[in-house]
Amino acid sequence: MRDPTRVGALLASAVLFGLFVYLIIVGAGVGQYLAVGALLVFAVIATRIEDITTVKFSATGVHAALEKKLREAEATITQLQRIAELFGQISVLQISMSNRWDGLSSKEKREAISKIEKELRAINLKDNRIAEVRSPQRGYDQLDYYYWVTQAIPTHPTQTQLEGFTNFPHAFPNVNYYAIPSISAVEVYLTQNDIITGEAIERLKDWNQYESHSTHRRIDLWDNRHTLPT
């Protein structure tokens, strides 16, 4: 690329991308890294804007020139889709991870991620790639469902039930985003500890519906799970 504008735009893209990642790492505000992200998109467009807007008309060359510009425009659209996909992945991860017990509410996080999905669909990103972008949300929701079940201690538990809830960390050690116990394993554990009715079982049903259909069975309770009594 010999054109100074295009070279400058490419360098700006690299700098802006580095700044974007840095802001995410240091926990900058959402508005800050989204603003940098928008600038990055414009910088990428600038690397190819001359090719998209300049067409030399002649009796023999216009058709071939237009085909060339269309191919290059399609390449630019693909680049922008990939950038949007990357921004979506980082944003969903940031939203899902940030302030797990404070900050954005469960409802606000879900609505923000839904808006990201809407915009990705608007640029015709394929379903499988959108699902990949949203995967952190699903993973953290599954993790939260597990912990939500473990906190559903009855008001007047039996000794067996109390021991069952107390010993969850021993029965399922090292639980994290990458190692979430299966619903079936948790159900077996609850049954072994005589936890076969009550809120723990209802939360297990909630979790099972989310696992199967990616929908929340009792969405109001789910959204307020950090503020309601366990």
C-alpha positions in Angstrom: 0.0 0.0 0.0 1.8 3.1 -1.2 -1.0 5.6 -0.7 -0.1 7.7 2.4 -3.7 7.9 3.5 -4.2 4.2 3.4 -0.8 3.6 5.2 -1.7 6.1 7.9 -5.1 4.5 8.4 -3.6 1.1 8.7 -1.2 2.3 11.4 -4.0 4.1 13.1 -6.0 0.8 13.1 -3.2 -1.0 14.8 -2.7 1.7 17.4 -6.4 1.9 18.1 -6.8 -1.8 18.4 -3.9 -1.9 21.0 -5.6 0.9 22.9 -8.9 -0.9 22.8 -7.4 -4.1 24.3 -5.5 -2.0 26.9 -8.7 -0.3 28.1 -10.4 -3.7 28.5 -7.5 -5.0 30.5 -7.4 -2.0 32.9 -11.1 -2.1 33.4 -12.0 1.2 31.7 -15.6 2.3 31.4 -17.8 0.8 28.7 -18.1 4.2 26.9 -14.4 4.6 26.7 -13.6 1.3 24.9 -16.7 1.5 22.7 -15.6 5.0 21.5 -12.2 3.6 20.6 -13.9 0.7 18.9 -15.9 3.0 16.7 -12.8 4.9 15.7 -11.1 1.6 14.8 -13.9 0.7 12.5 -13.6 4.1 10.7 -9.9 3.6 10.4 -10.4 0.2 8.8 -12.8 1.8 6.3 -10.2 4.5 5.5 -7.7 1.9 4.5 -9.9 1.0 1.5 -12.1 4.1 1.0 -10.2 5.2 -2.1 -10.7 1.8 -3.8 -14.4 1.9 -3.0 -15.1 5.4 -4.2 -12.8 5.7 -7.2 -14.0 4.2 -10.5 -12.5 5.2 -13.9 -15.2 5.2 -16.6 -14.1 4.3 -20.1 -15.7 2.4 -23.0 -13.7 -0.8 -22.2 -12.7 -0.5 -18.6 -15.7 0.5 -16.6 -17.2 -3.0 -16.2 -13.9 -4.6 -15.1 -13.2 -1.6 -12.8 -16.6 -1.9 -11.2 -16.2 -5.6 -10.6 -12.8 -5.0 -9.0 -14.3 -2.3 -6.7 -17.2 -4.6 -5.8 -14.8 -7.4 -4.9 -12.8 -5.0 -2.8 -15.9 -3.6 -1.1 -17.0 -7.1 -0.2 -13.6 -7.7 1.3 -14.0 -4.6 3.4 -17.4 -5.7 4.6 -15.8 -9.0 5.6 -13.1 -7.2 7.5 -15.8 -5.1 9.3 -17.8 -8.2 10.1 -14.7 -9.7 11.7 -14.0 -6.6 13.7 -17.6 -6.3 14.8 -17.4 -10.0 15.8 -14.2 -9.4 17.8 -15.8 -6.3 19.5 -18.8 -8.4 20.3 -16.8 -11.2 21.8 -14.8 -8.8 24.0 -17.9 -6.8 25.0 -19.9 -9.9 25.9 -17.1 -11.3 28.0 -16.5 -7.9 29.7 -20.3 -7.6 30.5 -20.6 -11.2 31.7 -17.5 -11.0 33.9 -17.7 -7.4 35.3 -18.9 -6.7 38.8 -20.5 -10.1 39.3 -22.2 -9.0 42.5 -22.5 -5.2 41.8 -22.6 -2.8 38.9 -24.8 -3.7 36.0 -27.9 -5.7 37.0 -28.6 -9.1 35.6 -31.4 -7.6 33.4 -29.1 -4.7 32.2 -26.4 -7.2 31.2 -28.9 -9.4 29.3 -30.3 -6.4 27.5 -26.9 -5.1 26.6 -25.8 -8.4 25.2 -29.1 -8.7 23.2 -28.4 -5.3 21.6 -24.9 -6.6 20.6 -26.6 -9.7 19.0 -29.1 -7.4 17.2 -26.3 -5.3 15.7 -24.3 -8.4 14.6 -27.4 -9.8 12.9 -27.9 -6.4 11.1 -24.5 -6.9 9.4 -25.5 -10.5 8.4 -23.1 -12.3 10.8 -23.9 -16.0 10.7 -25.8 -17.7 13.5 -22.9 -19.9 14.5 -20.5 -17.0 14.8 -23.1 -15.0 16.9 -23.5 -18.0 19.2 -19.7 -18.0 19.6 -19.8 -14.3 20.5 -22.5 -15.0 23.1 -20.9 -18.0 24.6 -19.3 -16.2 27.6 -22.8 -15.1 28.7 -24.1 -18.7 28.5 -21.1 -20.0 30.4 -21.4 -17.5 33.2 -25.1 -18.0 33.5 -24.6 -21.8 33.8 -22.1 -21.1 36.5 -24.4 -18.8 38.3 -27.2 -21.3 38.1 -25.0 -23.9 39.9 -24.2 -21.4 42.7 -27.8 -20.4 42.9 -28.8 -24.0 43.6 -26.2 -24.3 46.3 -27.6 -21.3 48.2 -31.2 -22.5 48.4 -31.0 -23.7 52.0 -34.5 -24.4 53.4 -35.7 -22.2 56.3 -35.7 -25.2 58.7 -33.4 -27.8 57.1 -32.9 -31.3 58.5 -29.4 -32.2 59.7 -28.9 -34.2 56.5 -30.0 -31.3 54.3 -27.8 -28.8 56.2 -24.8 -31.1 55.8 -25.6 -31.4 52.1 -25.6 -27.7 51.5 -22.5 -27.2 53.7 -20.6 -29.9 51.8 -21.2 -28.6 48.3 -17.6 -27.3 47.9 -16.3 -30.7 48.9 -18.6 -32.7 46.6 -17.8 -30.3 43.7 -14.3 -28.9 44.2 -12.6 -26.4 41.9 -15.8 -25.2 40.2 -15.2 -22.4 37.8 -16.2 -21.1 34.3 -14.3 -23.9 32.6 -15.5 -26.7 35.1 -19.2 -26.4 35.8 -20.8 -29.5 37.3 -23.5 -31.2 35.2 -27.1 -30.8 36.2 -27.5 -34.6 36.5 -24.6 -34.8 39.0 -26.0 -32.0 41.1 -29.4 -33.6 41.0 -28.0 -36.9 42.2 -26.2 -35.1 45.0 -29.4 -33.3 46.1 -31.3 -36.6 46.2 -28.5 -38.3 48.2 -28.9 -35.5 50.8 -32.7 -35.7 51.0 -33.1 -32.4 49.0 -36.0 -33.5 46.8 -38.4 -30.6 47.2 -38.2 -26.9 47.9 -36.4 -24.0 46.3 -33.2 -25.9 45.4 -35.2 -28.3 43.2 -37.1 -25.3 41.6 -33.7 -23.7 40.8 -32.5 -27.0 39.4 -35.5 -26.9 37.1 -34.7 -23.3 36.1 -31.1 -24.3 35.3 -32.3 -27.3 33.3 -34.6 -25.1 31.2 -31.8 -22.6 30.5 -29.5 -25.5 29.6 -32.0 -26.9 27.1 -33.6 -23.7 25.7 -31.4 -20.8 26.7 -34.4 -19.2 28.4 -35.0 -18.3 32.0 -38.0 -20.2 33.6 -38.5 -17.6 36.4 -36.8 -14.6 34.9 -37.9 -12.2 37.7 -36.3 -14.3 40.4 -33.2 -14.8 38.2 -32.8 -11.1 37.7 -33.1 -10.5 41.4 -31.1 -13.5 42.6 -28.4 -11.3 44.2 -30.8 -9.2 46.2 -33.5 -11.7 47.3 -33.0 -13.9 50.3 -31.3 -17.2 49.4 
